[in-house]
């Protein structure tokens, strides 16, 4: 019955916004951060906790340790879009989905064909010199031995991702708020809605069609019109097929 209701909501709307977290990508075999099998729970053998390694001050002080962890734990270049990514791209092509707002940095939404993707935490596919701001590809970072340096000014190249201690891009944040505020339907998937400021974006939604898809409960379940504790790809595929 709930799938049928979701199907009807999607069919009748041409102003849908999707807000997603790490759970969207776990179905592409990219581990999340905070689950029992996530990156933060399986860092045995590291001298520092992942939250410390992924902070701006640690990156500045120990770029070698940062890059060793970053390359081995955060980059899954062979990952492919799953049903969730593919269905969302289909909805955008039909003119129904206006924007994807994601906390992920893996680029899988774009790989699936989505074009209006707002990346709250940046992208591992964008990298730049910390001094002259020259842009570099992910391959440049992966193939460089040791800490990647700019091929022009020889300063450190860093990924264009938001580290701990850094703020979100205000332009991306403002655009995300505008899309959510004006959405007819807001579908939220693959996020525990515990991490701020991203989780607080839902508070800007003014509509009455809030859909939550997450394998575990969230603090916003009681406010949602439909809640699915199931696979995002499965739910979206059943609702859109």
Secondary structure, 3 states (H helix, E strand, C coil): CHHHHHHHHHHHCCCEEEEECCHHHHCCCCCCCCCCCCHHHCCCCCCCCHHHHCEHHHHHHCHHHHHHHHHHHHCCCCCCCCHHHHHHHHHHHCCCEEEEEECCCCCHHHHHCCCCEEECCEEEEEEEECCCCCEECHHHHHHCCCCCECCCCCCEEEEEECCECCCCCHHHHHHHHHHHHHCCEEEEECCCCCCCCHHHHHHHCCCCCEEEECCCCCCCHHHCCEEECCCHHHHHHHHHC
